[in-house]
Amino acid sequence: MRPADLDPDRFVEWLRQAAPYIHAHRGRTFVIAFPGAAVKPPGVEGLVHDIALLAGLGVRVVLVPGARPQIVARMAARGLRPVYAANTGNGTDTDSGSESGLRVTDAEALECVKEAVGEVRLELEARLSTGIAATPMAGMRLRVASGNVITARPVGVRHGVDHGYTGEVRRVDTEALRRRLDGGDVALVAPLGYSPTGEVFNLSAEAVARAVAGALGADKLIHLADGLPVVHPESGEPIPELTPGEARELLHHHGTALPPSAARLLAGAVHACAGGVGRVHLLDRGREGALLLELFTRDGVGTLVTPERFETVRRARLEDIPAILALTRPLEARGALLQRPRELLETQIDHFTVIERDGAVIATAALLPYPGERAGEIACVAVDPDYQGEGRAEALVERLERDARRMRLERLVALTTEAEHFFRERGFEPAGPEILPEARRALYDAERNSKILLKIL
């Protein structure tokens, strides 16, 4: 895109919205895994540019590339055919196995694996070293560090099949990786492992990424693969977020209906979260800029697996006031909400509830008890326009009703100029000013002509 084609207003708006994520990601550790196919043109250029941008923004980046197509090509050149054993439940990936089982790696195949992994490593190092003008790499001075940080053991003989030089991760040299990251390097961890006896083993890139992320206590493990984000087999809708428990349920009930790669990555995400990884992101590598869209926009473009809910309902705090005002001011300007000065909001903040999505307040509502009465008023229901129509206002009102019952209130009142039917659908009935306590009745503005609704709890 030429600078003249860029909409300045949209660019400024996007950059401002991305700023909280830029601050939040600085100094964090991200492990990024991708298949060997992603290292080939034309997709590799965008991937490398996005990785370089993350490093330039202060993210501690660990790369774990696969090498399956490169291995297949080198074996074919030698007249060798890949051999796979039946799936033993250990899990495979697109680089050390197939959808049906683990690769059997004999001595000849291992030579192809080592050559292919070296090819991928050199390609990434070369591309991350460029600094061509008029590209995102201009002015970059990235160092890529790789080495023998994975200690491995052989898979051995399973179900009568000797897997040869196919191995499993035994240990990650986290001290060496942290030294490289502390020095500002991009760490590259190849899907090869080494034994204390000097043997080399072919490893699953996905398993390596998971082990590295767990050992480092990474903030994020990011998989760029085909066939993502995860789509629900029944609804056909992409699944934006899952807890590990929800992911296990999905796999239990619908695992066979999911694409094998998606099911495998989802199962791996559950294990990664159990191993201490903060968040696991499953992204479609074919989507241009998927990495940046996932990390620097509020909703992302993939499937997130996280032990903590991405979106939570909680009691408001004083630091939420600017966000609450940003939600309510437009509604106040058009008369949909009663104007509430910041000073008043500060005194009432304990009565407000908010919905927070990835650190941003996107909806709010208040339950204001009437002093000396077993009644309260639901007020200031406001939802960010980008998140309306998805049940958040309903969730807030339901939450406030539960709070009212715990407070042993007997009546709930709502005053509204635009949302009469919203409240009536939730059991509120039309009423007159006489139901309001005297102090509240004195504040009733007849010119606004707000509808008064009542619900008996």
ABEGO torsion letter per residue (X at the ends): XBAAABBAAAAAAAAAAAAAAAAAABGBBBBBBBBAAAABOAAAAAAAAAAAAAAAAGBBBBBBBBAAAAAAAAAAAAGBBBBBBBBAGAEBBAAABBAAEBBBBBAAAAAAAAAAAAAAAAAAAAAAABABBGBAABGBBBBBBBEBABBBBBAEBBGGBBAEABBBBABBBAAAAAAAAAAGBBBBBBBBBBBAAGBBBBBBAAAAAAAAAAAAGBABBBBBBBGOBBBBAAAGBBBABBBAAAAAAAAAAAAAABBAAAAAAAAAAAAAAAAGBABBBBBBAABBGAAAAAAABAAEABBBBBABBABBBBBBBAAAAAAAAAAAAAAAAAGABBBBBAAAAAAAAAABBBBBBGGBBABBBBBBBBBGBBBBBBBGBBBBAAABGAGAAAAAAAAAAAAAAAAGBABBBBBBAAAAAAAAAAGBBBBBAAABBAAAAAABBAAAGBBBBBBBX
